[in-house]
């Protein structure tokens, strides 16, 4: 059960980080383009 929780938490945090990175990239591209 613990391993499952950890993997789920990891995927959630990865998704959040990816969303933040994509947002920052879009903001930077909007500034530079």
Long-range contacts (C-beta under 8 A, 24 or more apart in sequence): none
